[in-house]
Amino acid sequence: MGIKFTADQSAAIHDRSRSVLVSAAAGSGKTRVLTERLMAYVTDENDPRDIDSFLVITYTRAAAAELRGRILSELMARSAAQPENRRLRRQANLCYRAQIGTIHSFCTQVLRENAHSLGLSPDFRVLDGDMAETIAARCCEQVLEEAYDEMDEPFRALVDTVGAGRDDSRLANMVLTLHEKMQSHPDPEKWARGQSAALFPESADAADTVWGAYLLEKGRSAAAYWADELERLIADMAMPGFEKIQKAYSPSVEDTALALRDLLRSDGGWDGFRAKLPVPFPRLGALRGSPDEAFSENVKARREACKKAMEKLAKQFAAPSAELLRAQRAMAPAMRRLLELTLRFSERFSAEKRRRGGLDFSDLEHLALKLLTDADGNPTELAGRISERYTEIMVDEYQDVNAVQDTLFRAVSRGGHNLFMVGDVKQSI
């Protein structure tokens, strides 16, 4: 009320024709925009919506409580300004039962309502972090003890590679960490099987592997950035009054810029890119009495930053493709064994949690996903029925949402068309 919003903020508040993603820096009013958008729905003169018809998700319970308080304060302020408006008074009451919470509170509700479909007891308990970690550590210890008893060749290679030392704590941490990261995938087992297959590349070029393609993409991106940057400096040095700087520095910078463009033209896969490295940085000419000391220092600083970036790039491509693929194939049995151990641990951990009648946060997400999506990732009939409850699904701190959570939101949206998401990629965890 009385706040002036920018054109972009106003568009985010009022655009209802599609899903909206608001990406902005901290302190730019993203949550304020979310609150105002909710108020716009509630106070719409032609098609007002009740506040409990929205699913509002944020990252922590504390943040959810703060957001509920902010929304309630806004409703109370508007109600006080319009004491005759019975609808606003009703919305303030509805705010207490509105679904404003974490993704895990939403998943818990879905699971309790549909526990029979999964063979769950509806009074399951949600394990706190400390209890889940204790159970996980015990299960991991059991799995590793069994592996030591079996002591097959891949496991021996894994132990030698990890360098277990006096105990297996490092290997245990590796299993637990890998398990945790796998939970961000909608189908962790499928992901693990895919990684296991990728450990034995059929191609003779490292560029065709997942990691090789990634490094090449990053390398080309860095080369393109610095080529543009150096060419900008070359153009600036050609400006009138900078002749002395141009004479001293431009030849070296031009040689490096040309080498970067040549690097970008390489089309021979990993080894073709590698053959163009290292990028040359000829010695700069002597410069005495610069006509613009700040500018000439900037040229040297940017060239030095480019040099450091290219030296780092050259180290990443120090080994030829054949050597890298040989090393990967040699390591593959041990890494495949790590994946197998992690999957075995995951199965043991899940069974133990079920035996205790408890679920951790990851279970909440994956079991809800099982109810709301089919084998192909499409929304189920249940998801369709749940989606009818919501005018819109609003997600705060969207930058911290993983693939499982994003799939859940889209499953209970109406074809992905009634989602409103706000976040800041620079704050992503």
C-alpha positions as CSV (number, residue, x, y, z in Angstrom):
1,M,0.0,0.0,0.0
2,G,1.6,3.2,-1.1
3,I,4.7,1.5,-2.4
4,K,5.9,2.4,-5.8
5,F,7.0,-0.6,-7.8
6,T,9.3,-0.6,-10.8
7,A,8.0,-1.6,-14.2
8,D,9.6,-5.1,-13.8
9,Q,8.2,-5.5,-10.3
10,S,4.8,-4.5,-11.5
11,A,4.9,-7.0,-14.3
12,A,5.9,-9.7,-11.9
13,I,3.0,-8.8,-9.6
14,H,0.3,-8.7,-12.3
15,D,1.3,-11.1,-15.1
16,R,-1.0,-14.1,-14.8
17,S,-0.8,-15.3,-18.4
18,R,2.0,-17.8,-17.7
19,S,4.5,-19.1,-15.1
20,V,6.8,-16.4,-13.8
21,L,10.4,-16.6,-12.6
22,V,11.8,-13.5,-10.8
23,S,15.6,-13.6,-10.6
24,A,17.0,-10.7,-8.7
25,A,19.7,-9.9,-6.2
26,A,19.4,-9.9,-2.4
27,G,17.6,-6.9,-1.0
28,S,15.8,-6.1,-4.3
29,G,12.3,-6.8,-2.9
30,K,11.6,-10.3,-4.3
31,T,9.7,-11.5,-1.3
32,R,7.8,-8.1,-1.2
33,V,6.8,-8.8,-4.8
34,L,5.6,-12.3,-3.9
35,T,3.5,-10.9,-1.1
36,E,2.1,-8.1,-3.3
37,R,1.2,-10.6,-6.0
38,L,-0.7,-12.7,-3.4
39,M,-2.5,-9.6,-2.2
40,A,-3.4,-8.7,-5.8
41,Y,-5.1,-12.1,-6.2
42,V,-6.9,-11.8,-2.9
43,T,-8.2,-8.3,-3.5
44,D,-9.0,-8.7,-7.2
45,E,-12.4,-7.0,-7.8
46,N,-13.4,-9.3,-10.7
47,D,-12.1,-12.7,-9.6
48,P,-10.9,-12.6,-6.0
49,R,-9.2,-15.8,-4.6
50,D,-9.0,-17.1,-1.1
51,I,-5.5,-17.0,0.5
52,D,-5.8,-20.7,1.4
53,S,-6.0,-21.6,-2.3
54,F,-2.3,-20.9,-2.7
55,L,0.6,-23.2,-2.0
56,V,3.5,-21.0,-0.8
57,I,6.8,-22.7,-0.4
58,T,10.0,-21.4,1.2
59,Y,13.3,-23.0,2.3
60,T,13.1,-23.2,6.1
61,R,10.4,-23.3,8.8
62,A,11.7,-20.0,10.2
63,A,11.5,-18.3,6.8
64,A,8.0,-19.8,6.3
65,A,6.9,-18.4,9.7
66,E,8.3,-15.0,8.8
67,L,6.6,-15.0,5.4
68,R,3.2,-16.0,7.0
69,G,3.6,-13.2,9.5
70,R,4.4,-10.7,6.7
71,I,1.3,-11.8,4.7
72,L,-0.9,-11.6,7.8
73,S,0.4,-8.2,8.7
74,E,-0.4,-7.0,5.1
75,L,-3.9,-8.4,5.4
76,M,-4.5,-6.8,8.8
77,A,-3.3,-3.4,7.6
78,R,-5.6,-3.6,4.6
79,S,-8.5,-4.7,6.7
80,A,-7.9,-1.9,9.2
81,A,-8.0,0.6,6.2
82,Q,-11.3,-1.0,5.1
83,P,-13.1,-2.0,8.2
84,E,-16.3,-2.6,6.3
85,N,-14.7,-5.2,4.1
86,R,-15.8,-8.5,5.5
87,R,-13.8,-10.4,2.9
88,L,-10.5,-9.0,4.0
89,R,-11.3,-10.0,7.6
90,R,-12.1,-13.5,6.5
91,Q,-8.8,-13.7,4.6
92,A,-6.9,-12.8,7.7
93,N,-8.6,-15.8,9.5
94,L,-7.9,-18.1,6.5
95,C,-4.2,-17.1,6.6
96,Y,-3.7,-19.2,9.7
97,R,-4.6,-22.4,7.8
98,A,-3.1,-21.4,4.4
99,Q,-0.3,-23.7,3.1
100,I,2.7,-21.5,3.7
101,G,5.6,-23.8,4.6
102,T,8.6,-25.8,3.5
103,I,8.7,-28.3,0.7
104,H,8.9,-31.0,3.4
105,S,5.8,-29.9,5.2
106,F,4.0,-30.1,1.8
107,C,5.4,-33.6,1.2
108,T,4.5,-34.7,4.7
109,Q,0.9,-33.7,4.2
110,V,0.7,-35.5,0.8
111,L,2.1,-38.7,2.3
112,R,-0.1,-38.7,5.4
113,E,-3.2,-38.2,3.2
114,N,-2.1,-41.1,0.9
115,A,0.0,-43.3,3.1
116,H,-2.1,-46.4,2.2
117,S,-1.0,-46.1,-1.4
118,L,2.6,-46.7,-0.4
119,G,2.0,-49.2,2.5
120,L,3.1,-46.5,5.0
121,S,1.6,-45.9,8.4
122,P,-0.1,-42.5,8.3
123,D,1.5,-41.7,11.7
124,F,5.1,-42.1,10.5
125,R,7.5,-39.8,12.2
126,V,10.0,-37.5,10.5
127,L,13.5,-38.2,11.7
128,D,15.5,-35.2,12.8
129,G,18.9,-34.7,11.3
130,D,20.9,-36.1,14.2
131,M,18.9,-39.3,14.4
132,A,19.1,-39.8,10.6
133,E,22.9,-39.3,10.7
134,T,23.2,-41.9,13.5
135,I,21.2,-44.5,11.6
136,A,23.1,-43.7,8.4
137,A,26.5,-44.1,10.1
138,R,25.5,-47.5,11.5
139,C,24.2,-48.8,8.2
140,C,27.3,-47.6,6.3
141,E,29.5,-49.3,8.9
142,Q,27.6,-52.6,8.3
143,V,27.9,-52.3,4.5
144,L,31.6,-51.7,4.6
145,E,32.2,-54.5,7.0
146,E,30.5,-56.9,4.6
147,A,32.6,-55.5,1.7
148,Y,35.8,-56.1,3.7
149,D,34.7,-59.7,4.3
150,E,34.2,-60.2,0.6
151,M,37.3,-58.2,-0.4
152,D,37.0,-58.6,-4.1
153,E,39.4,-57.0,-6.5
154,P,37.4,-53.9,-7.3
155,F,36.9,-53.2,-3.6
156,R,40.6,-53.7,-2.9
157,A,41.3,-51.2,-5.7
158,L,38.8,-48.8,-4.2
159,V,40.4,-49.0,-0.8
160,D,43.9,-48.5,-2.3
161,T,42.6,-45.5,-4.3
162,V,40.8,-43.8,-1.4
163,G,43.8,-44.4,0.9
164,A,41.8,-45.6,3.9
165,G,44.8,-45.6,6.2
166,R,44.2,-46.8,9.7
167,D,40.4,-46.9,9.4
168,D,37.8,-46.6,6.7
169,S,36.4,-43.2,7.7
170,R,37.4,-41.6,4.4
171,L,35.7,-44.3,2.4
172,A,32.6,-44.1,4.7
173,N,32.4,-40.3,4.2
174,M,32.7,-40.9,0.4
175,V,29.7,-43.3,0.5
176,L,27.6,-41.0,2.7
177,T,28.4,-37.9,0.6
178,L,27.7,-39.7,-2.7
179,H,24.4,-41.0,-1.3
180,E,23.4,-37.5,-0.2
181,K,24.2,-36.0,-3.6
182,M,22.3,-38.7,-5.4
183,Q,19.1,-37.8,-3.6
184,S,18.9,-34.6,-5.6
185,H,18.1,-36.7,-8.6
186,P,14.4,-37.8,-9.2
187,D,15.6,-41.4,-9.7
188,P,18.9,-42.0,-7.8
189,E,19.2,-45.6,-8.8
190,K,18.7,-44.8,-12.5
191,W,21.3,-42.0,-12.2
192,A,23.8,-44.4,-10.5
193,R,23.4,-47.0,-13.3
194,G,23.9,-44.3,-15.9
195,Q,27.1,-43.2,-14.2
196,S,28.3,-46.8,-13.9
197,A,27.9,-47.3,-17.7
198,A,29.6,-44.0,-18.4
199,L,32.8,-45.2,-16.6
200,F,33.7,-47.3,-19.6
201,P,33.6,-44.9,-22.6
202,E,33.6,-46.6,-26.0
203,S,34.9,-43.5,-27.7
204,A,38.6,-42.9,-28.3
205,D,38.3,-39.2,-27.6
206,A,38.0,-37.8,-24.1
207,A,35.9,-35.0,-25.5
208,D,33.0,-37.5,-25.9
209,T,33.0,-38.3,-22.1
210,V,30.8,-36.2,-19.8
211,W,33.7,-34.7,-18.0
212,G,35.6,-34.1,-21.2
213,A,32.7,-32.3,-22.9
214,Y,32.2,-30.2,-19.8
215,L,35.9,-29.1,-19.6
216,L,35.9,-28.4,-23.4
217,E,32.8,-26.2,-23.0
218,K,34.3,-24.3,-20.1
219,G,37.6,-24.0,-21.9
220,R,36.0,-22.6,-25.1
221,S,33.9,-20.2,-23.0
222,A,37.0,-18.9,-21.2
223,A,38.9,-18.5,-24.5
224,A,36.0,-16.6,-26.0
225,Y,35.6,-14.3,-23.0
226,W,39.3,-13.4,-23.0
227,A,39.5,-13.0,-26.8
228,D,36.7,-10.4,-26.6
229,E,38.3,-8.7,-23.6
230,L,41.7,-8.4,-25.3
231,E,40.2,-7.2,-28.6
232,R,38.4,-4.5,-26.6
233,L,41.7,-3.4,-25.1
234,I,43.3,-3.4,-28.6
235,A,40.5,-1.1,-29.9
236,D,40.9,1.2,-26.9
237,M,44.7,1.4,-27.4
238,A,44.1,2.5,-31.0
239,M,42.2,5.6,-29.8
240,P,43.9,9.0,-30.4
241,G,46.4,10.0,-27.7
242,F,47.3,6.4,-26.8
243,E,49.9,5.9,-29.5
244,K,52.8,5.2,-27.1
245,I,50.7,2.6,-25.2
246,Q,49.6,1.0,-28.5
247,K,53.2,0.8,-29.7
248,A,54.5,-0.8,-26.5
249,Y,51.6,-3.1,-25.7
250,S,49.4,-3.8,-28.7
251,P,51.7,-6.2,-30.6
252,S,51.8,-8.6,-27.6
253,V,48.1,-8.4,-26.8
254,E,47.3,-8.9,-30.5
255,D,49.4,-12.0,-30.7
256,T,47.5,-13.5,-27.7
257,A,44.1,-12.5,-29.0
258,L,44.9,-14.1,-32.4
259,A,46.0,-17.3,-30.5
260,L,42.8,-17.3,-28.6
261,R,40.8,-17.1,-31.8
262,D,42.8,-19.9,-33.2
263,L,42.1,-22.0,-30.1
264,L,38.4,-21.4,-30.6
265,R,38.7,-22.7,-34.2
266,S,40.1,-26.0,-33.2
267,D,37.8,-28.9,-34.1
268,G,39.9,-32.0,-33.3
269,G,38.3,-32.9,-30.1
270,W,40.3,-33.0,-26.9
271,D,43.7,-33.4,-28.5
272,G,42.9,-30.8,-31.1
273,F,42.1,-28.2,-28.4
274,R,45.1,-29.3,-26.4
275,A,47.5,-28.8,-29.4
276,K,46.7,-25.1,-29.4
277,L,47.8,-24.7,-25.8
278,P,49.6,-23.0,-24.1
279,V,48.4,-19.7,-25.4
280,P,51.4,-17.4,-26.1
281,F,52.0,-14.2,-24.1
282,P,54.9,-12.4,-25.8
283,R,56.8,-9.9,-23.7
284,L,55.3,-6.4,-23.5
285,G,57.3,-3.6,-25.0
286,A,58.9,-1.0,-22.8
287,L,56.8,2.0,-21.9
288,R,58.1,5.2,-20.3
289,G,56.0,8.2,-19.6
290,S,52.6,6.7,-20.3
291,P,50.0,9.3,-21.5
292,D,47.4,7.6,-19.2
293,E,49.0,5.7,-16.4
294,A,45.6,4.3,-15.2
295,F,44.8,3.0,-18.6
296,S,48.2,1.4,-19.2
297,E,48.0,-0.3,-15.8
298,N,44.6,-1.6,-16.6
299,V,45.9,-3.1,-19.9
300,K,48.7,-4.9,-18.0
301,A,46.3,-6.1,-15.2
302,R,43.7,-7.5,-17.7
303,R,46.5,-9.2,-19.7
304,E,47.9,-10.7,-16.5
305,A,44.4,-12.0,-15.5
306,C,44.1,-13.5,-18.9
307,K,47.5,-15.1,-18.6
308,K,46.6,-16.8,-15.3
309,A,43.3,-18.1,-16.7
310,M,45.1,-19.6,-19.7
311,E,47.8,-21.2,-17.5
312,K,45.1,-22.8,-15.5
313,L,43.4,-24.0,-18.7
314,A,46.6,-25.4,-20.0
315,K,47.0,-27.5,-16.8
316,Q,43.5,-28.9,-17.3
317,F,44.5,-30.1,-20.8
318,A,48.0,-31.2,-19.9
319,A,47.4,-34.9,-20.6
320,P,46.5,-36.4,-24.0
321,S,43.1,-38.0,-24.6
322,A,44.5,-41.6,-24.8
323,E,46.3,-41.2,-21.4
324,L,43.2,-39.9,-19.7
325,L,40.9,-42.6,-21.1
326,R,43.4,-45.2,-20.0
327,A,43.4,-43.8,-16.5
328,Q,39.6,-43.7,-16.4
329,R,39.3,-47.3,-17.6
330,A,41.8,-48.3,-14.9
331,M,39.9,-46.5,-12.2
332,A,36.5,-47.6,-13.5
333,P,36.2,-50.9,-11.5
334,A,36.9,-49.2,-8.3
335,M,34.5,-46.3,-9.0
336,R,31.8,-48.8,-10.1
337,R,32.3,-50.6,-6.8
338,L,31.8,-47.3,-5.0
339,L,28.5,-46.8,-6.8
340,E,27.4,-50.4,-5.9
341,L,28.4,-49.8,-2.3
342,T,26.4,-46.6,-2.2
343,L,23.3,-48.3,-3.6
344,R,23.7,-51.1,-1.1
345,F,23.9,-48.6,1.7
346,S,20.9,-46.7,0.4
347,E,18.8,-49.9,0.4
348,R,20.0,-50.8,3.9
349,F,19.4,-47.3,5.2
350,S,15.9,-47.1,3.8
351,A,15.0,-50.5,5.3
352,E,16.3,-49.4,8.7
353,K,14.3,-46.2,8.6
354,R,11.2,-48.1,7.7
355,R,11.7,-50.6,10.5
356,R,11.8,-47.7,12.9
357,G,8.7,-46.1,11.4
358,G,10.6,-43.0,10.4
359,L,11.4,-41.0,7.2
360,D,14.1,-38.4,6.6
361,F,13.7,-35.3,4.5
362,S,14.9,-37.1,1.3
363,D,12.4,-39.9,1.8
364,L,9.6,-37.3,2.1
365,E,10.6,-35.9,-1.3
366,H,11.1,-39.1,-3.1
367,L,8.0,-40.9,-1.7
368,A,5.9,-37.8,-2.6
369,L,7.4,-37.9,-6.1
370,K,6.4,-41.6,-6.4
371,L,2.8,-40.6,-5.6
372,L,2.7,-37.6,-7.9
373,T,4.6,-38.8,-11.0
374,D,4.6,-41.9,-13.1
375,A,7.6,-43.9,-14.4
376,D,8.0,-41.4,-17.3
377,G,7.9,-38.4,-14.9
378,N,4.4,-37.3,-15.9
379,P,1.8,-36.1,-13.3
380,T,-0.4,-38.9,-11.9
381,E,-4.1,-38.7,-11.4
382,L,-3.5,-37.9,-7.7
383,A,-1.3,-35.0,-8.8
384,G,-4.1,-33.7,-11.0
385,R,-6.5,-33.8,-8.2
386,I,-4.1,-32.0,-5.8
387,S,-3.4,-29.3,-8.5
388,E,-7.1,-28.4,-8.5
389,R,-6.7,-27.1,-4.9
390,Y,-4.3,-24.3,-5.9
391,T,-4.8,-21.0,-7.7
392,E,-1.0,-20.7,-7.9
393,I,2.1,-22.3,-6.5
394,M,4.5,-19.7,-5.2
395,V,8.1,-20.7,-4.5
396,D,10.5,-18.4,-2.5
397,E,14.3,-19.0,-2.6
398,Y,13.9,-20.9,-5.8
399,Q,17.7,-20.9,-6.4
400,D,18.0,-23.6,-3.7
401,V,15.4,-26.0,-5.3
402,N,16.8,-29.3,-6.6
403,A,15.6,-31.4,-9.4
404,V,13.3,-33.6,-7.2
405,Q,11.6,-30.5,-5.6
406,D,11.2,-28.8,-9.0
407,T,9.5,-31.9,-10.4
408,L,7.2,-32.0,-7.4
409,F,6.1,-28.4,-8.0
410,R,5.5,-28.9,-11.6
411,A,3.5,-32.1,-11.0
412,V,1.0,-30.3,-8.9
413,S,0.8,-27.2,-11.1
414,R,-1.5,-27.1,-14.0
415,G,0.8,-28.1,-16.7
416,G,3.5,-25.8,-15.3
417,H,1.4,-22.7,-16.1
418,N,0.5,-21.5,-12.6
419,L,4.0,-21.3,-11.0
420,F,5.5,-18.2,-9.5
421,M,9.1,-18.5,-8.5
422,V,11.5,-15.9,-7.0
423,G,15.2,-16.4,-6.3
424,D,18.8,-15.1,-6.6
425,V,21.3,-17.5,-8.4
426,K,24.2,-15.7,-6.6
427,Q,22.8,-17.0,-3.3
428,S,22.4,-20.6,-4.4
429,I,23.7,-23.3,-2.1
